[in-house]
Amino acid sequence: MTEKLRLCKMFLDLIKMYKACKMRRRQQRIRRWGIHPINRNWLKKGYHRQVFKRIKDMTEEQLFQHTRMTRSVYNLLLTLVADALRKPRQRIGVEERVSLTLLHLGHAAPIQTLAWSYKLGRTTVRNIILETCDVFWRLLSPIYVAEPTEEQYKDIANDFQTMWNMPNCVGAIDGKHIALQCPRKSGSMFFNYKKFHSIVLMAACDAKYTFTAVSIGSYGSQSDAGKL
């Protein structure tokens, strides 16, 4: 009987320890501030106002180094995505969202570094990048990566014949496995390639190096070397 009581007590102690750990984790997830103290001067001291707006007003070379775009292309991009990125009563404007995302895409700037520079929360920066990239793809892909028509395929084939002496070619295709840390609870969603998890990036281009088709985020074993 004494042994049973001892085991019951141990079991109850384990439950208390589990609840205490769970409570500590929950408290750690609770935000201590609505806006972190170091970010409260975001409106005046953030990178967008202190640096980017000055870059934009300087030479086109400076703007290109930041955005990887000429001024005309950058302004066109803003025009195309402004309505989709504009939200009612949003604190962070459309252009700041675009400039932040372009800095991440064009220079592989880490999210934490962007958060410090723009004086925004790390989660906020991450969400902005994901939302903006989604808008870019949703609005721009039907315009710039639409499937070529039959006549366009004929023009592409003619360019490959004329420029590269490759007959009956309508595209150069390549694929790339991108290694990543497998997210939790993703199961077999990600392809296990040579003992690391990856997603597959594939693209096709014409004879002038212009992309004509892309596939981003395939989780299987699709590649240019795969079986048809």
N, C-alpha and C positions, 0 to 999 in steps of 0.2 A: 504493500500500500504506500509505504514511504517513497519507494522508487517511482511509483506512478505520480505522486504529488510533485516530486522533484522534476519529472519530465514535463508535467503540466506547467510548472512554474517557468521552466526554460522556454517552453513554447510561447507562453504569454510575454516573457521578456523579449523574445525575438519579434513578436508582433509589435511591441512598443518601440523597439529599435527601428523596425521598418517604417512605422508611422512617423517617427521623429525624422528619419532620413528623408522621407517623402515631403514632409513639411518644410525642411530646410531647402530642398530643391525648389519647391514652389515659391518660397520667399526669395530665393536667388533670382527667379524668373520675373518677379514683380519689379517694374521699373521704379527706380527711386526718384526720378525726375521726369516731368513732362518733356522738358528740354534740358539737356545737360548744361550745367553752368558755363562750360567752355564754349558752348555753341550759341549762347544767348545774344552774342553780338554778330550773328550770322548775316543779318541784313546789311551791315556796313563793312564787316571785316572778312566776309567769305571770299573764296577764290574767284567766284563768278564776277563779283563787283570790283574787287581789288585788282584782279589780273586779267581775266578773260575780256571784259569790256574794253580795257585799254588795248589789249592785243587786237581786238576787232577793229578798233579805230586807227590802228597803226598800219603798216604796210601789209599787202596781201600775203607776203612771204611769211610773216608772223602768224597770220590766221591759218595759212595752209599747214604750217608746222604743228599747230594745235589740233586742227580738225581733219587734216589730210584732204581738204577740199578747197577749191577756189572760192572766192567770195560769192560768185554767181551761183555755184552749185550749193553752197551752204544756205544761201537765202532761199533757193528753190526748195531745199529739204525742209526748212522751217515752214514754208508756205504749205507744203503737202501734208505735214504731220501736226500742224498747230491745233486744228479743231479736235483731233483725236486725243491729244495730250492735255488739252485744257480741261480743267475740272472746276466745278463751282467752289468758291471760297478756298481754293488751294493756296498754300503758303509759298510753294516753290513754283516759279513760273515755267513756261514752256521752254524758253531759250536756255534757262539754267539746266533743265532736265536733258536737253539735247547736248549741250556743251559737256556736261558731266559724262554722259554716255559715250560721246565721241572720244573723250580723253581716255576712257577705259578701253574702248575698242581699238583706238589708233596707237596707243602707247602701252597697252597692257598694265595700266596703272592699278595697283591693288585697291580693293574696296576700302580697306581701313585707311590707306593713304588719302584716298579721295574724301573720305569722311572727315579726316582732320583738316584737309585743305578747304573743303567747301563748308566746314563747320556744320555738318549734319550728322545725324546718327548713322551708325554702320548699317543697321537694318533698313533705314530710310534710303540710303544710297543703293543698297542691293535691290530694293523693290523698284526704285526709279529705273535702274539699268534694265531689269527684267521687263518692266512695263514698256519702256521706250523701245527696246529691241523688238518686242512683240508688235508694237505699232509700226515700226520700220518694216518688218517682214510682211505684215498683213496689208499695208497700203502700197508698198513699193514693189513687192515681188510680182504682182499682176502686171505692172508697168514695165519693169526692167528685166525680169527673168521669165517672161511669158514664153510658152512653148512656141518655137518658130513655125511659121506657116510653110506650106509646101514650096511656095516660091522662095521663101527665105532659106529653106534647106538647099534648094538648088543653087542659090547664090553662095552659100557656105561651101558647098561641094566644089563649085567653080573656083573659089578663092584657094582652097586647099590644093587643087590641081595647078593653079597658076603660080602660087607663092611657094609651095612646098613640094610640088611634083608628086602629090598623093591623090590618085584618082578615087572617086566614089567614097570619099570621106566626108561625113557631115558633123564631125566633132572629135575633139581629143578629150579623153576621159581619164580621170585619175581619182584615187580614193586615199583616205588617210585615217588610220586608227588613232584616236586621241585618248591617251591613258588618263584615268581618273580614279578617285577613291569611290568605291561603290557606296551609294547612299544607303542608309538603313532601311530595312524592310522592303527593298526593291526586288528581292527574290532573284529570278533568272532574267530580269528585264534587260540587264546590261550584258554585252557579249564578253566572255572571258577569253581574251586573246593573249596567248603566251604568258599565262599566269597573272595577267593584270586585267582589270576591267576597262572597257573602252566604249566609246560611241564612234560611229563611222561618219566621216565627212566625205561626200562625193561631189564632183563637179565636172561639167563638160564645157569646153570653150570652142570658139570658131578659129579660123586661121589667123585672126588678128588679135588673139588672146582675150577676146570678150566673152564673158560667161554667158552661156545659153541655157544652162540647166544646173541646178544645185539640189542636193539632198543633205540636210543637216539634222543629225540626231537619230539616225537609224541605229537600232540596238542589236541588229543581227550581224551576220557575217558577210553582208554585201560588200563587195569591193570590185575594182576593175579586174582583179584576177579570179573572181568567183565564177562558178559554173552558171551558165544560163539555162 
